[in-house]
Amino acid sequence: MNKTFFKKLLISHLLICMCFISIFIIYGYSENLDEDIKPQTINRVSGKTRYETAANLSRKFTEADNIILVSGEDFPDALVSSSIAFSLKAPILLTSKDNIPNETLEEINRLNPTNIYIVGGEGSIHSESLKSLDKNLIRISGEDRFETSEKVAEKAIELGLSNDTLIVTGGLSYPDALSSSNLVKDKNSPLVLVRNNLPEIAKDKNLIAVGGIKNMELENFNGEIISGKDRYETSVRVLQ
């Protein structure tokens, strides 16, 4: 199989997982979800594209004052968006770098939010592509995925998440970060991506690391570590 095709397919599935997790972590904390969504019910949500699938997931919301908009072409910004999605009780929608897909635009128009939070810099989502949105646009970004995740965590704390605990995980691959999103709800705490060192926001906080410390290239880590022999066991331990 062509490596480029496989990468695009992997990113597509990962982004949809993040949009689903945003619904999952909000369930039970928002009055804006349809009454017929039950924790024990298995419902398939899909679309012809990742953008349509994300929009269909968002339709579980009957209303939303805020929407999170992230790139549908790569995964790092979407991975950390769970922090702000939970703090705002907001759906995550996907867009491309240069234009907003019709499915996404239709869902934005349906929900008619006051604010749209764009996670990621100009390299992920061009400002030109957002000019048609007559909303209050709030961009959260940094020089790279690590700084962006820190900025998102800071905003999530500002919006109400705990300032006592921080969830950290490696930022070069997706499995541990995807599993970490479940802790955002359980610990009411933000998530940041790390490599080599801890960000300034980690100072004086209780730290929970998801995944092997070697994967994060951290030394002398002082905090709780949730890890298994592989990504699958790690994800199970996160839920225990």
Contacts in CASP RR format, 6 or more apart in sequence:
PFRMAT RR
TARGET T0000
AUTHOR 0000-0000-0000
METHOD contacts of the structure
MODEL  1
MNKTFFKKLLISHLLICMCFISIFIIYGYSENLDEDIKPQTINRVSGKTR
YETAANLSRKFTEADNIILVSGEDFPDALVSSSIAFSLKAPILLTSKDNI
PNETLEEINRLNPTNIYIVGGEGSIHSESLKSLDKNLIRISGEDRFETSE
KVAEKAIELGLSNDTLIVTGGLSYPDALSSSNLVKDKNSPLVLVRNNLPE
IAKDKNLIAVGGIKNMELENFNGEIISGKDRYETSVRVLQ
11 72 0 8 1.000
11 73 0 8 1.000
11 74 0 8 1.000
11 75 0 8 1.000
12 50 0 8 1.000
14 75 0 8 1.000
14 78 0 8 1.000
14 174 0 8 1.000
14 178 0 8 1.000
15 50 0 8 1.000
15 54 0 8 1.000
15 70 0 8 1.000
15 72 0 8 1.000
15 75 0 8 1.000
15 78 0 8 1.000
15 94 0 8 1.000
16 50 0 8 1.000
16 53 0 8 1.000
16 54 0 8 1.000
16 57 0 8 1.000
17 178 0 8 1.000
18 75 0 8 1.000
18 78 0 8 1.000
18 79 0 8 1.000
18 81 0 8 1.000
18 82 0 8 1.000
18 92 0 8 1.000
18 178 0 8 1.000
18 181 0 8 1.000
19 53 0 8 1.000
19 54 0 8 1.000
19 57 0 8 1.000
19 58 0 8 1.000
19 78 0 8 1.000
19 91 0 8 1.000
19 92 0 8 1.000
19 93 0 8 1.000
19 94 0 8 1.000
20 45 0 8 1.000
20 57 0 8 1.000
21 82 0 8 1.000
21 178 0 8 1.000
21 181 0 8 1.000
21 182 0 8 1.000
22 57 0 8 1.000
22 68 0 8 1.000
22 81 0 8 1.000
22 82 0 8 1.000
22 85 0 8 1.000
22 86 0 8 1.000
22 90 0 8 1.000
22 91 0 8 1.000
22 92 0 8 1.000
23 33 0 8 1.000
23 57 0 8 1.000
23 60 0 8 1.000
23 91 0 8 1.000
24 185 0 8 1.000
25 82 0 8 1.000
25 85 0 8 1.000
25 86 0 8 1.000
25 181 0 8 1.000
25 182 0 8 1.000
25 184 0 8 1.000
25 185 0 8 1.000
26 33 0 8 1.000
26 85 0 8 1.000
26 86 0 8 1.000
26 89 0 8 1.000
26 90 0 8 1.000
27 33 0 8 1.000
27 37 0 8 1.000
27 39 0 8 1.000
29 86 0 8 1.000
29 89 0 8 1.000
29 185 0 8 1.000
30 61 0 8 1.000
30 89 0 8 1.000
32 61 0 8 1.000
32 62 0 8 1.000
32 63 0 8 1.000
32 64 0 8 1.000
32 89 0 8 1.000
33 60 0 8 1.000
33 61 0 8 1.000
33 62 0 8 1.000
34 60 0 8 1.000
34 62 0 8 1.000
37 43 0 8 1.000
37 60 0 8 1.000
45 53 0 8 1.000
45 56 0 8 1.000
45 57 0 8 1.000
46 53 0 8 1.000
46 56 0 8 1.000
47 53 0 8 1.000
47 56 0 8 1.000
49 101 0 8 1.000
49 103 0 8 1.000
50 72 0 8 1.000
50 94 0 8 1.000
51 72 0 8 1.000
51 93 0 8 1.000
51 94 0 8 1.000
51 95 0 8 1.000
51 96 0 8 1.000
51 101 0 8 1.000
51 103 0 8 1.000
51 104 0 8 1.000
52 101 0 8 1.000
52 103 0 8 1.000
54 92 0 8 1.000
54 93 0 8 1.000
54 94 0 8 1.000
54 103 0 8 1.000
54 104 0 8 1.000
55 93 0 8 1.000
55 103 0 8 1.000
55 104 0 8 1.000
55 106 0 8 1.000
55 107 0 8 1.000
57 91 0 8 1.000
58 64 0 8 1.000
58 67 0 8 1.000
58 91 0 8 1.000
58 92 0 8 1.000
58 93 0 8 1.000
58 107 0 8 1.000
58 111 0 8 1.000
59 107 0 8 1.000
59 110 0 8 1.000
60 91 0 8 1.000
61 91 0 8 1.000
61 111 0 8 1.000
63 111 0 8 1.000
64 89 0 8 1.000
64 90 0 8 1.000
64 91 0 8 1.000
64 111 0 8 1.000
64 113 0 8 1.000
65 88 0 8 1.000
65 90 0 8 1.000
65 113 0 8 1.000
65 114 0 8 1.000
65 115 0 8 1.000
66 88 0 8 1.000
66 89 0 8 1.000
66 90 0 8 1.000
66 113 0 8 1.000
66 114 0 8 1.000
66 115 0 8 1.000
66 116 0 8 1.000
66 117 0 8 1.000
67 90 0 8 1.000
67 91 0 8 1.000
67 92 0 8 1.000
67 93 0 8 1.000
67 108 0 8 1.000
67 111 0 8 1.000
67 113 0 8 1.000
67 115 0 8 1.000
67 116 0 8 1.000
67 117 0 8 1.000
68 81 0 8 1.000
68 84 0 8 1.000
68 85 0 8 1.000
68 88 0 8 1.000
68 90 0 8 1.000
68 91 0 8 1.000
68 92 0 8 1.000
68 93 0 8 1.000
68 116 0 8 1.000
68 117 0 8 1.000
68 119 0 8 1.000
69 92 0 8 1.000
69 93 0 8 1.000
69 94 0 8 1.000
69 95 0 8 1.000
69 104 0 8 1.000
69 116 0 8 1.000
69 117 0 8 1.000
69 118 0 8 1.000
69 119 0 8 1.000
69 125 0 8 1.000
70 77 0 8 1.000
70 78 0 8 1.000
70 81 0 8 1.000
70 92 0 8 1.000
70 93 0 8 1.000
70 94 0 8 1.000
70 95 0 8 1.000
70 118 0 8 1.000
70 119 0 8 1.000
70 120 0 8 1.000
70 124 0 8 1.000
70 125 0 8 1.000
71 77 0 8 1.000
71 78 0 8 1.000
71 94 0 8 1.000
71 95 0 8 1.000
71 96 0 8 1.000
71 97 0 8 1.000
71 120 0 8 1.000
71 124 0 8 1.000
71 125 0 8 1.000
72 78 0 8 1.000
72 94 0 8 1.000
72 95 0 8 1.000
72 96 0 8 1.000
73 96 0 8 1.000
73 97 0 8 1.000
73 124 0 8 1.000
74 124 0 8 1.000
75 174 0 8 1.000
76 145 0 8 1.000
76 148 0 8 1.000
76 149 0 8 1.000
76 171 0 8 1.000
76 193 0 8 1.000
77 119 0 8 1.000
77 120 0 8 1.000
77 124 0 8 1.000
77 145 0 8 1.000
77 148 0 8 1.000
78 92 0 8 1.000
78 94 0 8 1.000
78 119 0 8 1.000
79 149 0 8 1.000
79 171 0 8 1.000
79 174 0 8 1.000
79 177 0 8 1.000
79 178 0 8 1.000
79 181 0 8 1.000
79 191 0 8 1.000
79 193 0 8 1.000
80 119 0 8 1.000
80 145 0 8 1.000
80 148 0 8 1.000
80 149 0 8 1.000
80 152 0 8 1.000
80 153 0 8 1.000
80 177 0 8 1.000
80 191 0 8 1.000
80 192 0 8 1.000
80 193 0 8 1.000
81 92 0 8 1.000
81 119 0 8 1.000
81 152 0 8 1.000
82 92 0 8 1.000
82 181 0 8 1.000
82 184 0 8 1.000
82 191 0 8 1.000
83 152 0 8 1.000
83 153 0 8 1.000
83 156 0 8 1.000
83 161 0 8 1.000
83 184 0 8 1.000
83 190 0 8 1.000
83 191 0 8 1.000
84 90 0 8 1.000
84 117 0 8 1.000
84 119 0 8 1.000
84 140 0 8 1.000
84 152 0 8 1.000
84 155 0 8 1.000
84 156 0 8 1.000
84 159 0 8 1.000
85 91 0 8 1.000
85 92 0 8 1.000
86 156 0 8 1.000
86 161 0 8 1.000
86 184 0 8 1.000
86 185 0 8 1.000
87 155 0 8 1.000
87 156 0 8 1.000
87 159 0 8 1.000
87 160 0 8 1.000
87 161 0 8 1.000
87 190 0 8 1.000
88 117 0 8 1.000
88 159 0 8 1.000
90 113 0 8 1.000
90 117 0 8 1.000
91 111 0 8 1.000
93 104 0 8 1.000
93 107 0 8 1.000
93 108 0 8 1.000
94 101 0 8 1.000
94 104 0 8 1.000
95 101 0 8 1.000
95 104 0 8 1.000
95 125 0 8 1.000
95 129 0 8 1.000
96 129 0 8 1.000
97 123 0 8 1.000
97 124 0 8 1.000
97 125 0 8 1.000
97 126 0 8 1.000
97 129 0 8 1.000
98 126 0 8 1.000
98 128 0 8 1.000
98 129 0 8 1.000
99 129 0 8 1.000
100 108 0 8 1.000
100 129 0 8 1.000
100 130 0 8 1.000
100 132 0 8 1.000
100 133 0 8 1.000
105 132 0 8 1.000
108 116 0 8 1.000
108 133 0 8 1.000
108 135 0 8 1.000
113 135 0 8 1.000
114 135 0 8 1.000
114 136 0 8 1.000
115 135 0 8 1.000
115 136 0 8 1.000
115 137 0 8 1.000
115 138 0 8 1.000
116 130 0 8 1.000
116 133 0 8 1.000
116 135 0 8 1.000
116 136 0 8 1.000
116 137 0 8 1.000
116 138 0 8 1.000
117 138 0 8 1.000
117 139 0 8 1.000
117 140 0 8 1.000
117 155 0 8 1.000
118 125 0 8 1.000
118 130 0 8 1.000
118 137 0 8 1.000
118 138 0 8 1.000
118 139 0 8 1.000
118 140 0 8 1.000
118 141 0 8 1.000
119 139 0 8 1.000
119 140 0 8 1.000
119 141 0 8 1.000
119 148 0 8 1.000
119 152 0 8 1.000
120 139 0 8 1.000
120 140 0 8 1.000
120 141 0 8 1.000
120 142 0 8 1.000
120 148 0 8 1.000
121 139 0 8 1.000
121 141 0 8 1.000
121 142 0 8 1.000
121 148 0 8 1.000
122 141 0 8 1.000
124 141 0 8 1.000
130 137 0 8 1.000
140 148 0 8 1.000
140 151 0 8 1.000
140 152 0 8 1.000
140 155 0 8 1.000
141 148 0 8 1.000
141 151 0 8 1.000
142 148 0 8 1.000
142 150 0 8 1.000
142 151 0 8 1.000
145 171 0 8 1.000
145 193 0 8 1.000
146 171 0 8 1.000
146 192 0 8 1.000
146 193 0 8 1.000
146 194 0 8 1.000
146 195 0 8 1.000
146 199 0 8 1.000
147 199 0 8 1.000
149 171 0 8 1.000
149 191 0 8 1.000
149 192 0 8 1.000
149 193 0 8 1.000
150 192 0 8 1.000
150 199 0 8 1.000
150 200 0 8 1.000
150 201 0 8 1.000
152 190 0 8 1.000
152 192 0 8 1.000
153 166 0 8 1.000
153 190 0 8 1.000
153 191 0 8 1.000
153 192 0 8 1.000
153 201 0 8 1.000
154 201 0 8 1.000
156 190 0 8 1.000
157 163 0 8 1.000
157 190 0 8 1.000
161 184 0 8 1.000
161 188 0 8 1.000
161 189 0 8 1.000
161 190 0 8 1.000
162 187 0 8 1.000
162 188 0 8 1.000
162 189 0 8 1.000
163 205 0 8 1.000
164 189 0 8 1.000
164 205 0 8 1.000
164 206 0 8 1.000
165 187 0 8 1.000
165 188 0 8 1.000
165 189 0 8 1.000
165 205 0 8 1.000
165 206 0 8 1.000
165 207 0 8 1.000
165 208 0 8 1.000
166 189 0 8 1.000
166 190 0 8 1.000
166 191 0 8 1.000
166 192 0 8 1.000
166 201 0 8 1.000
166 202 0 8 1.000
166 205 0 8 1.000
166 206 0 8 1.000
166 207 0 8 1.000
166 208 0 8 1.000
167 180 0 8 1.000
167 183 0 8 1.000
167 184 0 8 1.000
167 187 0 8 1.000
167 189 0 8 1.000
167 190 0 8 1.000
167 191 0 8 1.000
167 192 0 8 1.000
167 208 0 8 1.000
167 209 0 8 1.000
167 210 0 8 1.000
168 191 0 8 1.000
168 192 0 8 1.000
168 193 0 8 1.000
168 194 0 8 1.000
168 198 0 8 1.000
168 202 0 8 1.000
168 207 0 8 1.000
168 208 0 8 1.000
168 209 0 8 1.000
168 210 0 8 1.000
168 216 0 8 1.000
169 176 0 8 1.000
169 177 0 8 1.000
169 180 0 8 1.000
169 191 0 8 1.000
169 192 0 8 1.000
169 193 0 8 1.000
169 194 0 8 1.000
169 209 0 8 1.000
169 210 0 8 1.000
169 211 0 8 1.000
169 216 0 8 1.000
170 176 0 8 1.000
170 177 0 8 1.000
170 193 0 8 1.000
170 194 0 8 1.000
170 195 0 8 1.000
170 211 0 8 1.000
170 215 0 8 1.000
170 216 0 8 1.000
171 177 0 8 1.000
171 193 0 8 1.000
171 194 0 8 1.000
171 195 0 8 1.000
171 216 0 8 1.000
172 195 0 8 1.000
172 215 0 8 1.000
173 215 0 8 1.000
175 231 0 8 1.000
175 234 0 8 1.000
175 235 0 8 1.000
176 210 0 8 1.000
176 211 0 8 1.000
176 212 0 8 1.000
176 215 0 8 1.000
176 231 0 8 1.000
176 234 0 8 1.000
177 191 0 8 1.000
177 193 0 8 1.000
177 210 0 8 1.000
178 235 0 8 1.000
179 210 0 8 1.000
179 231 0 8 1.000
179 234 0 8 1.000
179 235 0 8 1.000
179 238 0 8 1.000
180 191 0 8 1.000
180 210 0 8 1.000
180 238 0 8 1.000
181 191 0 8 1.000
182 238 0 8 1.000
182 239 0 8 1.000
183 189 0 8 1.000
183 191 0 8 1.000
183 208 0 8 1.000
183 210 0 8 1.000
183 238 0 8 1.000
184 190 0 8 1.000
184 191 0 8 1.000
187 208 0 8 1.000
189 208 0 8 1.000
192 199 0 8 1.000
192 201 0 8 1.000
192 202 0 8 1.000
194 216 0 8 1.000
194 218 0 8 1.000
195 216 0 8 1.000
195 217 0 8 1.000
196 216 0 8 1.000
196 217 0 8 1.000
196 218 0 8 1.000
197 218 0 8 1.000
198 207 0 8 1.000
198 218 0 8 1.000
206 223 0 8 1.000
206 224 0 8 1.000
207 221 0 8 1.000
207 222 0 8 1.000
207 223 0 8 1.000
207 224 0 8 1.000
208 223 0 8 1.000
208 224 0 8 1.000
208 225 0 8 1.000
208 226 0 8 1.000
209 216 0 8 1.000
209 218 0 8 1.000
209 221 0 8 1.000
209 223 0 8 1.000
209 224 0 8 1.000
209 225 0 8 1.000
209 226 0 8 1.000
209 227 0 8 1.000
210 226 0 8 1.000
210 227 0 8 1.000
210 234 0 8 1.000
210 238 0 8 1.000
211 225 0 8 1.000
211 226 0 8 1.000
211 227 0 8 1.000
211 228 0 8 1.000
211 234 0 8 1.000
212 225 0 8 1.000
212 227 0 8 1.000
212 228 0 8 1.000
212 234 0 8 1.000
213 221 0 8 1.000
213 225 0 8 1.000
213 227 0 8 1.000
226 234 0 8 1.000
226 237 0 8 1.000
226 238 0 8 1.000
227 234 0 8 1.000
227 237 0 8 1.000
228 234 0 8 1.000
228 237 0 8 1.000
END
